Amino acid sequence: MPAALFLGIQLVLYILFMAIDLWMPQYSSLSGILKYCGICLCLLKALTTARPDNRASASFHREKAQLTAALLFTAVSDLLLLFTVCFTEGMITFTAAQLIYMFYIHQENGRFLPLMLRRAVPAGAAVLILWISAPPESRPLVLPAAVYAVCIVYNFLEAAYCFLHNPADCRSRLLAAGFFLFLLCDVNVALFNVLPADSFLFPIASAAMWLFYLPSQVCLTLSLYYGPAHCE
């Protein structure tokens, strides 16, 4: 699928569902379908991205498999979260996507395993503290949510690190932008779930989730075209 066609369709879907969310909430079911179409289109784009002439075949196909797997888990998560009440299962599949993105970000820079080993203990401690401090009845959801939160913050920091060391690199820019927008989406998801429904911030958080989320997925999808960012 040509990038221009991909971006054009995504823009139309984005405008339509944002307009529904902001001004026509009675059509929220249609908005959910349009949102999910945008996510599925990202998966289709990853599947149909051809290897650029300047990319080695083996590395490109490895990265394509990683990104496709991450987007597939993302599509499963959104299916569960948009159309069902299977929130725990949705968080687990989202976490799986973030774990795959860890490998996708690093590729050949040689820093992945040493960093993972150094950060496994503090990350595990953070997850354990969040789980222990949660009410017992909410722990089944808190555990995957805590693991997910640690993973996405880690991925954002690593993507930002790559961007700061390679600001002219297209892949670094797309990954940093993608995970920054992803993080903004998750901040609004958290606000949506903790704020009372009568709070003036509640409708803002509700609309802002997908304001940031679909652009984040588009950025991550387009990053496949470019070679690995070397961040050492």
KAKACOR-V770884 format. One record per run of one state. SS is the DSSP state (H for helix, E for strand, C for the rest). FROM is the first residue (numbers start at 0). LEN is the number of residues. Records with the same first field share a line. If there is no record, write none. Layout:
SS = FROM-LEN ; FROM-LEN
This chain:
C = 0-2 ; 23-1 ; 48-8 ; 83-3 ; 106-5 ; 133-2 ; 165-4 ; 194-7 ; 225-7
H = 2-21 ; 24-24 ; 56-27 ; 86-20 ; 111-22 ; 135-30 ; 169-25 ; 201-24
